[in-house]
Amino acid sequence: MQKYLSDKNETNLRLPGPVPVPFDILNEQTKPLINHRGNEYSYLLKNCTDKLKQIFATDNDLYITTSSGTGVMEASVSNFLSEGDEIIVASVGWFGDRFTEIAQAYNVKVINLSFSHGSNINCIDLEECIKKNPKAKAVYVTHNETSTGVQNNLSDISKIVTKYSLLFVVDGISSVASVPCETDKLKIDVLISASQKGWVTPPGLAFISVSKKAWNYHKVSSLPKYYFDISQYKNYFKKGQPPFTPAIGVMYSLDKALDLLIEETMPKVYERHKKVAYKIRTKLIEIGFELFPDDENHASDTLTSVKIPKGTSTKQIIGKLENKYNVIISAGQGNLSDKILRIGHLGLVSDAEIDWLIESLIKSMEKENE
Ligand SMILES: Cc1ncc(COP(=O)(O)O)c(C=O)c1O
């Protein structure tokens, strides 16, 4: 994968997904379409599933859905719960809250354990909450909260969730394939991710891994489900098929991207992300920004969020970066929309792109202060 770091992109796409995808991976999508119920697709499906399992670091079942990440978030609720069940959602932001919204849409009772934006999940509070709510069946957490740039410590969280034998559901949409997230070692029952993030693949596919314990929950789950019913995925997978027409072109791209990630080796991929994140954070601090996470130790390695200086507007900075310097970054979400800037650094980020980003930010801020 690293060989593409020298690619010259016209735009510095620094979103927390979709990420820049090298032409070699993108062009895979232009291959002729094939029968998704034929042998060739069957091989592609099995091969991609095996490689995804390697990166998820799991022997659990894993399924590929044609959807964005929110599809598998919904699947992680509808497949394992019944109406009236209680779950704990430990949320540190917008995407954590999405689990609550989905669960409530299915009439699941949610115990909201919300932490202030910029903080990570406090494990003492989590344990207290579990003790106070003995009927809770599952804990839902976001590994990397893309709305605030906070990365939760999954190994600490796992120790608590597993101590109480609760179902452990993790949104790894913006972390898996970029930072270590070893499903089996962390005893994660359901882990989800999506193609447009660290997988360096176009949007359109999402992934869900399912432990034996999660299958037991599934057996007694009575929530309505159809498109995302994992039983359908399981039954069809036995025949080497997806239950519904897949995004064949994106599968070709995914296949190539997975080969490149595995060829680079995951420890090296994680190390690369760590270095890039450290460099970007350090440079942003050097030019006068303050990190949004309240402790650098839980700042994300896939995106950095910074507070904007008083008297400046996120819209104007983002507009200038885009129109004058071809640098695309994001504002905060919800009530953080005019408070923070979010800079994605998942996938491939070259030193030249970091310098381009930082220099453009300096110039945009100078203009902003004039
Ligand atoms: C942590 C996290 N969860 C969920 C989502 C939603 O994924 P999607 O937009 O692919 O539906 C995102 C997308 O940015 C995310 O970063």
The ligand as a Tripos MOL2 file, in Angstrom:
@<TRIPOS>MOLECULE
LIG
   16    16     1     0     0
SMALL
NO_CHARGES

@<TRIPOS>ATOM
      1 C1        -17.4810    5.9490   13.9170 C.3       1 LIG1
      2 C2        -18.5010    6.0220   12.8230 C.ar      1 LIG1
      3 N1        -19.6640    5.3650   12.9870 N.ar      1 LIG1
      4 C3        -20.6040    5.3920   12.0490 C.ar      1 LIG1
      5 C4        -20.4410    6.0920   10.8730 C.ar      1 LIG1
      6 C5        -21.5120    6.0980    9.8520 C.3       1 LIG1
      7 O1        -21.0540    5.4460    8.7120 O.3       1 LIG1
      8 P1        -21.7100    5.7110    7.2850 P.3       1 LIG1
      9 O2        -21.6390    7.1850    7.0100 O.co2     1 LIG1
     10 O3        -20.8180    4.8890    6.3950 O.co2     1 LIG1
     11 O4        -23.0980    5.2180    7.3360 O.co2     1 LIG1
     12 C6        -19.2530    6.7920   10.6640 C.ar      1 LIG1
     13 C7        -19.0470    7.5820    9.4470 C.2       1 LIG1
     14 O5        -18.3170    8.5330    9.3900 O.2       1 LIG1
     15 C8        -18.2570    6.7540   11.6600 C.ar      1 LIG1
     16 O6        -17.0940    7.3810   11.4930 O.3       1 LIG1
@<TRIPOS>BOND
     1     1     2 1
     2     2     3 ar
     3     2    15 ar
     4     3     4 ar
     5     4     5 ar
     6     5     6 1
     7     5    12 ar
     8     6     7 1
     9     7     8 1
    10     8     9 2
    11     8    10 1
    12     8    11 1
    13    12    13 1
    14    12    15 ar
    15    13    14 2
    16    15    16 1
@<TRIPOS>SUBSTRUCTURE
     1 LIG1         1 GROUP 0 **** ****
